[in-house]
Amino acid sequence: MNHIDIAKEIAHHHSQLQVGRPIHWDDTFNKQDEQYPEITQAVLRACRRLGFIEDDAQVIASAWESQMQRHASFDPLTWPHRSEDFGIRTFPRDDAFAPCPHHLGLYVVVPDAQWVDRLTQAGVGTVQLRFKSEDKQAITEQIKWAIKAVQGTSTLLFINDFWSLAIEHGAYGVHLGQEDMEEAPLEKIKSAGLRLGLSTHGYAEMLKADAHSPSYMALGAVFPTTLKRMKTAPQGLGRLGAYVQLMKGYPLVAIGGIDEQKIPAVLKTSVGSIAMVRAITGSNQPEMVCKKLMAMF
């Protein structure tokens, strides 16, 4: 078999990982691929056909090569899923952030501290304050209110982005996106004892996050969402399952376009938590909705 036949076999057997409409096989070719062995060329072309961005395709190809070396043979039916093939270190780790529960359950992302207060009283286990403002005083007041609201309760509060205020006022943890991760002083956050959650949107970003040994990773967007403009296409349940299998050493949070009807299918991937926004904040009876959703975990 030549490399294009192998690529077609890979894409066919792993069609559950397809995102978007498959591109034509002619468009999966990259002149730079010629520097690689036939098998690596086949994996790269299959990944592009399946809709993986180039950074992810390169990661997968490298992992497949490692898998092939371990087994001393190439199997197009076995998608790489072993951590060692991706260069992921084993756990526990001496340089890791403070741990959080492996199953965070229902994880609600809210726009202000009043919502934090309300959901804490409703017994929600994990809440993220994603307050958007240019007013520094308002931001400080919101964070202080939110932290006070969860004191003496079992609710875990993560502050989105504002790491310095989270440290100053003693938040449980901080959540950062990929760009914020590059800019924030992660060692300072770790030294302060805060937990760290990081957003990821595919294999390459998961490996970047893993290099910092965060407390948990968010995986998404699983389904289409209008809440945030995404640089990557929705990942879908097939890819979510692959990500969970690879990153099972971490607490994992599925996020993006998930509503009540989709929860059972998402939980079948073995992810330990699901982040929700509008299903809660857009409800006329959010406390009742939360109670119902929490019972599904």
C-alpha positions as CSV (number, residue, x, y, z in Angstrom):
1,M,0.0,0.0,0.0
2,N,1.2,3.5,-0.8
3,H,0.8,6.3,1.7
4,I,-2.4,7.7,0.2
5,D,-4.1,4.2,0.6
6,I,-2.9,4.1,4.2
7,A,-4.2,7.6,4.8
8,K,-7.6,6.6,3.4
9,E,-7.7,3.6,5.7
10,I,-6.9,5.7,8.7
11,A,-9.5,8.3,7.9
12,H,-12.2,5.6,7.2
13,H,-11.6,3.7,10.5
14,H,-11.5,6.9,12.6
15,S,-14.4,8.8,10.9
16,Q,-15.9,9.5,14.4
17,L,-13.1,12.1,14.7
18,Q,-14.2,14.0,11.6
19,V,-15.0,17.7,12.1
20,G,-16.6,19.6,9.2
21,R,-16.9,18.3,5.7
22,P,-13.9,16.2,4.5
23,I,-11.6,18.1,2.2
24,H,-10.6,16.5,-1.1
25,W,-7.7,14.1,-0.9
26,D,-5.7,16.3,-3.3
27,D,-5.9,19.1,-0.8
28,T,-4.4,17.0,2.0
29,F,-1.0,17.1,0.4
30,N,1.7,19.4,1.7
31,K,5.0,19.7,-0.1
32,Q,6.8,19.6,3.2
33,D,5.5,16.2,3.9
34,E,8.0,14.7,1.4
35,Q,10.7,15.0,4.1
36,Y,8.9,12.4,6.2
37,P,8.6,8.6,5.9
38,E,5.6,7.2,4.1
39,I,3.7,6.3,7.2
40,T,4.1,9.8,8.7
41,Q,2.9,11.3,5.4
42,A,-0.2,9.0,5.5
43,V,-1.0,10.0,9.1
44,L,-0.7,13.7,8.3
45,R,-2.9,13.5,5.2
46,A,-5.5,11.4,7.1
47,C,-5.6,14.0,9.9
48,R,-6.1,16.9,7.5
49,R,-8.9,14.9,5.8
50,L,-10.5,14.5,9.2
51,G,-10.4,18.3,9.8
52,F,-7.6,18.5,12.3
53,I,-5.7,21.8,12.3
54,E,-2.0,21.5,11.2
55,D,-0.6,21.8,14.7
56,D,-2.8,18.9,15.9
57,A,-2.0,16.8,12.8
58,Q,1.8,17.2,13.6
59,V,1.2,16.1,17.2
60,I,-0.8,13.1,16.1
61,A,1.8,12.1,13.5
62,S,4.6,12.3,16.1
63,A,2.5,10.2,18.6
64,W,1.7,7.6,16.0
65,E,5.4,7.3,15.2
66,S,6.2,6.7,18.9
67,Q,3.3,4.1,19.1
68,M,4.7,2.4,16.0
69,Q,8.2,2.2,17.6
70,R,6.7,0.7,20.8
71,H,4.9,-2.0,18.9
72,A,7.5,-2.5,16.2
73,S,4.7,-2.3,13.7
74,F,2.1,0.1,12.2
75,D,-1.6,-0.4,12.9
76,P,-3.9,2.1,11.1
77,L,-6.8,0.9,13.3
78,T,-5.2,2.0,16.6
79,W,-5.5,5.7,17.2
80,P,-2.7,6.9,19.6
81,H,-4.0,7.3,23.1
82,R,-1.1,6.4,25.4
83,S,0.3,9.3,27.3
84,E,3.9,8.3,26.7
85,D,3.5,8.5,23.0
86,F,2.6,12.1,23.4
87,G,5.5,12.9,25.7
88,I,3.1,13.3,28.7
89,R,4.8,12.7,32.1
90,T,3.3,10.4,34.6
91,F,1.5,11.4,37.8
92,P,2.0,12.4,40.6
93,R,4.3,15.4,39.7
94,D,6.4,17.4,42.1
95,D,5.9,20.6,40.0
96,A,2.1,20.4,39.7
97,F,-0.4,23.0,40.8
98,A,-2.5,22.3,43.9
99,P,-5.0,19.6,43.1
100,C,-8.8,19.9,42.8
101,P,-11.4,17.1,42.8
102,H,-11.0,14.7,39.9
103,H,-14.8,15.0,39.2
104,L,-15.9,18.6,39.4
105,G,-19.4,17.7,38.4
106,L,-21.7,20.5,37.2
107,Y,-19.4,23.5,36.6
108,V,-21.3,26.8,36.0
109,V,-19.7,29.8,34.4
110,V,-21.5,33.0,35.5
111,P,-21.2,36.7,34.6
112,D,-21.2,38.3,38.0
113,A,-20.9,37.8,41.8
114,Q,-24.6,37.9,42.3
115,W,-24.8,34.7,40.3
116,V,-22.0,33.2,42.3
117,D,-23.9,33.9,45.5
118,R,-27.2,32.6,44.1
119,L,-25.7,29.3,42.8
120,T,-23.6,28.8,46.0
121,Q,-26.8,28.9,48.0
122,A,-28.3,26.4,45.5
123,G,-25.5,24.0,46.3
124,V,-23.6,24.1,43.0
125,G,-20.2,22.5,43.5
126,T,-18.0,24.4,41.1
127,V,-18.5,28.0,39.8
128,Q,-16.4,30.2,37.6
129,L,-16.7,34.0,37.8
130,R,-16.2,35.4,34.3
131,F,-16.8,39.1,34.9
132,K,-16.1,41.3,31.9
133,S,-15.3,45.0,32.6
134,E,-12.7,47.7,32.2
135,D,-13.6,49.2,35.6
136,K,-10.8,48.0,38.0
137,Q,-12.9,48.9,41.1
138,A,-15.9,47.0,39.8
139,I,-13.7,44.0,39.1
140,T,-12.2,44.1,42.6
141,E,-15.6,44.4,44.2
142,Q,-17.0,41.5,42.2
143,I,-14.1,39.2,43.0
144,K,-14.3,40.1,46.7
145,W,-18.1,39.5,46.8
146,A,-17.8,36.2,45.0
147,I,-15.0,34.9,47.3
148,K,-17.1,36.0,50.4
149,A,-20.1,34.2,48.9
150,V,-18.4,30.8,48.9
151,Q,-16.7,31.1,52.3
152,G,-17.9,28.4,54.6
153,T,-19.5,26.4,51.8
154,S,-18.4,23.4,49.7
155,T,-18.6,25.5,46.4
156,L,-15.2,25.8,44.6
157,L,-14.7,29.2,43.0
158,F,-12.5,29.9,40.0
159,I,-11.8,33.4,38.8
160,N,-11.5,33.9,35.1
161,D,-8.4,35.9,34.0
162,F,-7.9,38.2,37.0
163,W,-5.1,36.1,38.6
164,S,-3.6,39.0,40.7
165,L,-6.8,39.8,42.4
166,A,-7.6,36.1,42.9
167,I,-4.3,35.8,44.7
168,E,-4.7,39.0,46.7
169,H,-8.2,38.0,48.0
170,G,-7.6,34.3,48.4
171,A,-9.7,32.7,45.7
172,Y,-9.7,28.9,45.4
173,G,-8.4,29.0,41.8
174,V,-7.9,30.8,38.5
175,H,-9.0,29.8,35.0
176,L,-7.0,31.0,32.0
177,G,-7.2,30.7,28.3
178,Q,-4.3,29.8,26.1
179,E,-3.3,33.4,25.4
180,D,-3.6,34.4,29.0
181,M,-1.5,31.3,30.0
182,E,1.3,32.6,27.9
183,E,1.3,36.0,29.7
184,A,0.4,35.2,33.3
185,P,3.1,34.5,35.9
186,L,2.1,30.9,36.5
187,E,4.8,30.2,39.0
188,K,3.4,33.1,41.1
189,I,-0.1,31.6,41.0
190,K,1.3,28.2,41.9
191,S,3.3,29.6,44.8
192,A,0.2,31.3,46.2
193,G,-1.4,27.9,46.4
194,L,-4.2,28.6,43.9
195,R,-5.6,25.9,41.6
196,L,-5.2,26.5,37.9
197,G,-7.6,25.6,35.1
198,L,-6.5,25.9,31.5
199,S,-8.6,26.0,28.3
200,T,-7.7,23.7,25.5
201,H,-9.0,23.2,22.0
202,G,-7.2,20.2,20.6
203,Y,-4.0,18.0,20.9
204,A,-1.4,20.8,20.5
205,E,-3.0,23.0,23.1
206,M,-3.5,20.1,25.6
207,L,0.2,19.4,25.4
208,K,1.0,23.1,26.0
209,A,-1.3,23.1,29.0
210,D,0.2,19.8,30.3
211,A,3.7,21.3,30.3
212,H,2.4,23.5,33.2
213,S,0.8,20.6,35.2
214,P,-2.5,22.5,35.9
215,S,-5.1,21.5,38.4
216,Y,-7.6,20.7,35.6
217,M,-8.1,21.2,31.8
218,A,-11.2,22.4,30.0
219,L,-11.8,20.6,26.7
220,G,-13.8,22.3,24.0
221,A,-15.7,23.7,22.4
222,V,-17.6,20.4,22.1
223,F,-20.5,21.8,20.2
224,P,-21.2,25.1,18.4
225,T,-21.5,28.0,20.8
226,T,-22.3,31.7,20.3
227,L,-21.0,32.8,23.7
228,K,-17.4,33.1,22.5
229,R,-15.8,33.4,19.1
230,M,-13.7,30.3,18.6
231,K,-10.6,30.0,16.5
232,T,-11.2,26.2,16.1
233,A,-14.3,24.3,14.9
234,P,-16.4,22.5,17.5
235,Q,-14.6,19.3,18.4
236,G,-17.5,16.9,18.7
237,L,-18.1,13.9,20.9
238,G,-15.7,11.6,19.0
239,R,-12.7,13.9,19.7
240,L,-13.8,14.6,23.2
241,G,-13.7,10.9,23.9
242,A,-10.2,10.7,22.5
243,Y,-9.0,13.7,24.6
244,V,-10.5,12.2,27.8
245,Q,-8.7,8.9,27.2
246,L,-5.4,10.7,26.6
247,M,-5.7,13.2,29.5
248,K,-7.3,10.9,32.1
249,G,-4.7,11.8,34.6
250,Y,-6.3,15.2,35.0
251,P,-9.7,16.4,36.2
252,L,-11.4,17.3,32.9
253,V,-14.2,19.7,32.1
254,A,-16.1,19.5,28.8
255,I,-17.3,22.9,27.6
256,G,-19.1,24.5,24.7
257,G,-22.7,24.3,23.6
258,I,-23.8,21.6,26.1
259,D,-27.4,21.6,27.2
260,E,-29.4,19.2,29.3
261,Q,-30.2,16.9,26.4
262,K,-26.6,16.5,25.5
263,I,-25.3,15.7,29.0
264,P,-25.8,11.9,28.9
265,A,-23.8,11.6,25.6
266,V,-21.1,13.9,27.0
267,L,-20.8,11.9,30.2
268,K,-20.4,8.6,28.2
269,T,-16.9,9.9,27.3
270,S,-16.0,9.6,31.0
271,V,-15.3,13.3,31.4
272,G,-15.7,14.3,35.0
273,S,-17.3,17.6,34.7
274,I,-19.4,19.7,32.3
275,A,-19.4,23.5,32.1
276,M,-22.6,25.2,31.4
277,V,-23.6,28.8,31.0
278,R,-26.9,29.7,29.3
279,A,-28.7,26.6,30.4
280,I,-28.4,28.1,33.9
281,T,-28.2,31.9,33.5
282,G,-30.9,31.9,30.9
283,S,-33.4,30.0,33.0
284,N,-36.3,31.5,34.9
285,Q,-35.7,28.9,37.6
286,P,-31.9,28.4,37.7
287,E,-31.9,26.7,41.2
288,M,-34.3,24.1,40.0
289,V,-32.4,23.5,36.8
290,C,-29.1,23.2,38.8
291,K,-30.7,20.6,41.1
292,K,-31.9,18.6,38.1
293,L,-28.5,18.8,36.3
294,M,-26.5,17.9,39.4
295,A,-28.5,14.7,39.8
296,M,-27.3,13.6,36.4
297,F,-23.7,13.3,37.5
